Each structure stands twice: as C-alpha cells, then as structure tokens.
C-alpha cells in the first residue's frame, strides 16, 4: 500500500492555486494507486515554527547525551522526518513568493535537514539518506518562470531540487501553474498545469 505525504505551504486557503494543483497531483496518484494512505502536513495551519537556538543545540548533541528537555524540543523534527521516511510519494505545494519559497516551507526544510539523520558525510562526501521517494513539486506563479527572461528569477525549483536531492530525494517532477497574472494565459494556467501531471 502506497503512502503519500502532502506538504501544503501556501498561507492561502480556497484561493490558493498551488493547493489546487497539489490536490490534483494527489488525485492522480489516487487514480493510479486507489488504496493509498494520505498524510497531510499543512505548514500554515498551525504555523510551522522556525528553528531556535535550543533546537539547533539539541540537533548537534549526540543522541545518547540528550536531556529529556532536548528530546522534547526535537520531537517535531523527529515527527516530520518520520513522515518523510514512511512516504512513497511526496507532494510539495510551493507558490513562488518574492522569487523564492514561503518561510514556512523553509522552516520545514530546516527541521528535516539533519546531519546523521537525513544526510551524512563519509570518505566519498555527502550521502542523502531519504531514498527511493517520488517527489512532485506543485509550483504556482503569477509570471512565467519556466522559460524566457524571468527564468533566472525562479529560486524555488532549483533550490528545492538541490536541497531535497542533497537528502537523497532525487526523483523530482515539477508541475507548473504559471502566468496566473498574465492576461489570457491566466484563464488556462491551472488547467494546463493539471493536464501536465504524469504519475508513474
């Protein structure tokens, strides 16, 4: 039975195009694998916390030396990493905000990127430890960033591919609803994105 982890990062609710696109990805996975187990992690509700010094200190304390307080402090990080490890498919909704990802998605990445847990270094260099996952990025934007003069302003897709790939998640597909603020194009942008979804 396949497990799907659905990461929601937009602070918008019904009006969020990235949510509509992400939901469409999940529905297409369901159509291919009807008996999936779906886990949703909404980073905007409740608001996913930023890292503080106490968490960073706990991360870098050897596991056998962590205090009960430190174990409690890193419980959220442990939980979201476990969600990743259990998933076969990971769907990440990611609207482009000021050419980058939302702050809550960055916070989630900060909680899951942990040396010795999701990646490690050996004599050959870094090795990602979250392997054999299929990742879908549901990207939405007001302009066109997949090509043309604005392509260099897209710091979402390259950043997520590099960061997730560093942790071992290298099989990444991007579906885009772009041009949402461009006359004429905006009317079909979401549908075009939905039609581009391919689930294997």
MIDRENPA-842297 format. One record per atom (N, C-alpha, C, O): z negated, y negated, x. Coordinates in steps of 0.2 Angstrom, whole numbers, plus 2048, in hexadecimal, padded with zeros to 3 digits. Last residue first. Layout:
BEGIN
ZYX ...
This chain:
BEGIN
83E7D8812 8407DF815 83B7E4814 83C7EA816 8437CB809 83E7CF80A 8407D680C 8447D9809 8497BB809 84B7C280A 8457C680C 8427C4812 84D7AC802 8487B1803 84B7B8804 84E7BA7FF 8567A37FD 8577A5804 8527AA806 8527AD80B 8527A07F0 8587A47F1 8597A77F8 85C7AC7F9 8487967F3 84779D7F0 84C7A27F1 84B7A87F2 85078C7F8 84B78F7FC 8497967FA 84979B7FD 8587887ED 85B78B7F3 85678E7F8 8587947FA 84D7847E5 85178A7E3 85578D7E9 8557937EA 8497787EC 84577E7EB 8487847E9 84778A7EC 8557717EB 8527727F2 84D7797F1 84E77D7F5 85C76B7E1 85D7727E2 8597757E8 85A77B7EA 85875E7E1 8597617DA 8597697DB 85776D7D7 85A7587ED 85375A7EB 85375E7E5 84E7627E3 8677557EF 86575B7F2 85E75D7EF 85D7637EE 8677497E7 86B74F7E6 8697557E9 86875A7E5 85D7407F3 8617417ED 8667467ED 8697487F2 8507477FB 8567457FC 85A7467F6 85B74B7F3 84374D7FB 8447467FA 84B7437FA 84C73D7FA 84575A7FE 8427597F8 8427517F6 84174F7F0 84B760809 84F75B806 84C7597FF 8507577FB 847772808 84776B80B 84C766808 850768804 83F77F808 84177B803 841774806 83C771806 84278E812 841786812 84378380B 849785808 83A79B81B 83E799815 83D791813 83778F814 83A7A4829 83979E826 83E79D820 84479D821 8327B2830 8387AF82C 8367A9829 8307A8827 82C7BB83E 82B7B583A 8327B3837 8377B283A 8257C4848 82A7C5843 8297C083D 8267C1839 81A7C1850 8207BF852 8267C084D 82B7BD84E 80B7C1853 80E7C084C 8157BD84E 8167B784D 8037BF85E 8067C685D 80A7C6856 80E7CB855 7FE7B3861 7F97B885F 7FC7BE85D 7F97C385A 80A7AD864 8057AD86A 8007B3868 7FD7B686C 80F7AC857 8127B085C 80E7B2862 80D7B7864 8087A1852 8077A884F 80A7AD854 8077B2855 80D79785B 80679885A 80479F858 8007A385A 81B79785A 818798860 81079A85F 80E79F863 81C79584C 81F79B84F 81C79C856 81B7A2857 81678984A 81378F847 81679584A 81279A84B 81E780852 817781853 814788850 81178B854 82B78184B 82A783852 823785854 821789858 82777D83E 82978483F 829786846 82678B848 821770840 81E77583C 82077C83F 81C780841 828765846 82376884A 81F76E846 81A770849 83675E844 833764841 82E767846 83076B84A 83E75584B 837752848 833758845 82E757842 84A75A84E 84575A854 83E757851 839758855 851759842 84F75F844 84975F84A 844763849 85774D83E 85074E83D 84D754840 84775683F 86574F840 86174A845 85974B844 856748848 86876183D 86975A83D 864755841 860758845 85D76C835 86276B839 863763839 860760836 85176E82F 853774832 859772836 85B77783A 84D762828 84B76382F 84D76A832 84C76B838 84F75681C 85275C81F 85075D826 85275982B 840751813 847750817 84A757819 84775C817 83575680D 83975180A 84075080D 84574F809 83276880E 832761811 83675C80D 83B75F809 82A778810 82D77380C 82D76C80F 82876A813 82A789814 82A782817 82D77D812 83277F80F 822797816 825793810 82578C812 81F789810 8247A3821 82279C821 82679981B 82C79981B 81F7B4822 8237AF81F 8207A881F 81B7A781C 81D7C182D 81A7BB82B 8207B7828 8267B782A 8177D182F 81D7CD82D 81B7C782A 8177C7825 80F7D983D 80F7D5837 8167D2835 8197D083A 80C7DF849 80F7E3844 80E7E083D 80D7E3838 7FD7D884F 8047DB850 8067DE849 8027DF845 7F37CF857 7F47D0850 7FB7D284F 8007CD84F 7F27CC864 7EF7D2862 7F07D485A 7ED7D9858 7FC7C7872 7FA7C686B 7F77CD868 7FA7D286A 7F87C4883 7FB7C987E 7F87C8877 7F27C7876 7FC7BB892 7F97BB88B 7FC7C1887 8027C3888 7FD7C58A1 7FD7BE89D 7FB7BF896 7F77C4895 7FC7D08A8 8037CF8A6 8037C88A2 8097C68A0 7EE7D28A9 7F27D18AF 7F97CF8AE 7FD7CC8B2 7EA7CA89A 7E97CF89F 7ED7CD8A5 7F07C88A6 7E27C288C 7E67C1892 7E47C7897 7DF7C9897 7E47C287A 7E17C3881 7E57C2887 7EB7C2886 7E27BF869 7E67BF86F 7E17C0875 7DB7BF875 7D87C1860 7DF7C185D 7E47C0863 7EA7C1862 7CD7C4869 7CD7C6862 7D57C785F 7D77CC85D 7CE7BE875 7CB7C5875 7CB7C886E 7C97CE86D 7CE7AE86E 7CF7B2874 7CB7B9874 7C57B9872 7D57AA85F 7CF7AB863 7D07B0868 7D27B6867 7DA7A2852 7DD7A3859 7D77A485E 7D479F860 7D47A0846 7D77A7847 7D97A884F 7DA7AE851 7D0793846 7CB798845 7CE79F846 7CA7A4848 7DC78C848 7D778B84D 7D179184C 7CE793851 7E378F83C 7E5792843 7E0791848 7DF79684C 7DB788833 7DB78F833 7DE792839 7DB79783B 7DE77B838 7D777D839 7D7785838 7D378883C 7EB77A835 7E977A83C 7E277C83D 7E1780842 7EA77A827 7ED78082A 7EC780832 7EB785835 7E376E825 7E0774824 7E377A827 7E077F829 7ED764829 7E776582D 7E376C82C 7E076F830 7FE76B828 7F8767825 7F276982A 7F276D82E 80A768835 80676C830 80076882D 7FE763830 81675A837 81276083A 80F763834 81076282E 81C74F833 81F753838 81C75983A 81E75C83F 81374B828 81474782E 81774B834 81474A83A 81475B823 810754822 810750828 80E75382D 81C76781B 81D763821 81975C81F 81B75881B 813775814 81776F813 81776B81A 81276B81E 812785815 81178081A 81677A818 81C77981B 80B794811 80E78F80E 80D789813 807787815 80E7A4817 80A79E819 80E798816 814797818 80B7B4815 80F7AF813 80B7A9814 8057A8811 80B7C381D 8087BD81D 80C7B881B 8127B681E 80A7D581B 80E7CF81A 8097C981A 8047C9817 7FF7DD81E 8067DF820 80A7D9820 80E7D8825 7EE7D9822 7F47D881F 7FA7DB822 7FB7DB828 7E37DB82A 7E47E0825 7EB7DF821 7ED7E381E 7E37D0833 7E37D7836 7E57DC830 7E97E1831 7E17C582A 7E77C682E 7E87CD830 7ED7D082F 7D47C8826 7D97C8821 7E07C9824 7E47CC822 7CD7C7832 7CD7CE82F 7D37CE82A 7D67D3829 7CE7B9834 7D17BE839 7D27C5836 7D77C8836 7C67B582A 7CD7B3829 7D17B882E 7D77B982D 7B97BA82E 7BC7BC828 7C47BB828 7C77BF825 7B77B483A 7B77BB83A 7BB7BE834 7BF7C2834 7B67A7836 7BB7A983A 7BC7B083A 7C27B283A 7AA7A882E 7B07A682B 7B67A882F 7BB7AB82D 7A17AC838 7A27B0832 7A97AF82F 7AD7B382E 79C7A4842 7A27A6842 7A57AB83D 7AA7AE83D 78E7A183D 79379C83E 79A79E83F 79F79B83C 7887AE83E 78A7AB837 78F7A5838 7937A4833 7887AF84B 78B7B4847 78D7B2840 7927B383E 77F7A584E 7867A5851 78A7AA84D 7907A884B 7737AA849 7767A3846 77E7A3848 7827A1844 7717B5850 7727B6849 7757AF846 77A7B0842 77A7B2860 7747B285C 7767B3855 77C7B3853 7837BC86B 7837B8866 77D7B8862 77A7BE860 7857C6875 77F7C1876 77F7BC870 77B7B7871 78F7CE872 7887D1872 7837CC873 77D7CE873 79A7C5873 7987C886C 7917CB86C 78D7CA868 7987B787D 79A7BE87C 7967C1876 7917BF874 79E7A7877 7987AB878 7997B3878 79C7B5872 7A97A1871 7A97A3879 7A27A687B 7A17A7881 7A57A0864 7AB7A3866 7AB7A686D 7AD7AB86F 79A797865 79979E863 79F7A2865 79E7A8867 7A178B869 79C78E86D 79A79686B 79A79A870 7A878985D 7AC78A864 7A778E869 7A979286C 79E787854 7A278C853 7A678E85A 7A679485C 79877B859 794781858 798787858 79678D85A 7A2771858 7A077485F 79C77A85E 79D77F863 7AD77684B 7A877284E 7A6775854 7A877B856 7BD777843 7B8779847 7B377484A 7B576E84A 7BE772831 7C0772838 7BB77583D 7B577583B 7BF77D822 7BB778827 7BF77882E 7C277D830 7C977B814 7C778081A 7C577B81F 7C7776821 7C3778804 7C677580A 7C4779810 7BE77A811 7C57867F9 7C17807FB 7C577E802 7C8782805 7D377E7FA 7CF77F7F5 7CB7857F5 7CE78A7F3 7DC77E805 7DA777802 7D57787FD 7D27737FB 7DF78A808 7DC78680D 7D978080B 7D677C80E 7DE799800 7E07927FF 7DC78E804 7D678D803 7E37A8802 7DE7A4806 7E179D805 7E679B808 7E57B77F9 7E77B07FA 7E17AD7FE 7DB7AE7FC 7EB7C77FA 7E57C37FC 7E87BC7FD 7EC7BB801 7F17D57F1 7F27CE7F3 7EC7CA7F4 7E77CB7F0 7F97E47F4 7F27E17F3 7F37DA7F6 7F57D97FB 8077EB7EC 8047E77F1 7FD7E57EF 7FB7E47E9 8107F37E4 8097F57E4 8057F17EA 8007F37ED 81E7F07E6 81A7EE7DF 8127EF7E0 80F7EC7DC 8277E97F1 8217EE7F1 81D7EC7EB 8187E97EC 8317E17EB 8337E67F0 82D7EC7F1 82F7F27F1 82A7D97E3 8307DC7E0 8327E27E5 8347E77E2 8217D47EC 81E7D87E7 8247DC7E4 8237E27E2 8297CC7F4 8267D17F7 8237D67F2 8247DC7F3 82C7C27EA 8327C77EC 82F7CD7F0 8327D27F0 8207BC7E8 8237C07E2 8297C57E5 82A7CA7E2 81E7B67F4 81A7BC7F2 81D7C07ED 81C7C67ED 8297AD7F3 8297B27F9 8247B87F7 8267BE7F7 8247A57E9 82A7A97E8 82B7AE7ED 82D7B47EC 8197A07EE 8187A47E9 81E7A87E8 81E7AE7E6 81F7977F8 81B79D7FA 81A7A27F5 81A7A87F6 82578E7EF 8297927F3 8257987F6 82879E7F6 81A7897E9 81F78C7E5 8237917E9 8257967E7 8147837F4 8117887F0 81678C7EC 8157927EB 81D77A7F8 81C77F7FC 8187857F9 81978B7FA 81C7717ED 8227757EE 82177B7F2 8247807F1 81076D7E2 81176F7E9 8177737E9 8177797E7 80B76A7D6 8117667D8 8137687DF 8187667E1 7FF7717D4 8067737D0 80C7707D3 8117737D3 7F876B7E1 7F87717DD 7FE7727DA 8037757DE 7F67667F3 7F97657EC 7F876B7E8 7F77717EB 7F37697FF 7EE7677FB 7F07667F4 7EC7657F0 7FA778806 7FB772803 7F57707FF 7F27747FB 7F778580B 7F578080F 7F677980C 7F377480E 7F4796808 7F6790805 7F378A809 7ED789809 7F97A680D 7F57A080F 7F879A80C 7FE79880C 7F77B6808 7FB7B0806 7F67AA808 7F17A8805 7FA7C580E 7F57C080E 7F97B980D 7FE7B8810 7FC7D5807 7FF7CF808 7F97C9808 7F57C9804 7FE7E680A 7FA7E1809 7FD7DA80B 8007DA810 8057F5803 8067EF807 8017EA805 7FF7E9800 800806804 800800800 8007FA804 7FC7F9809 
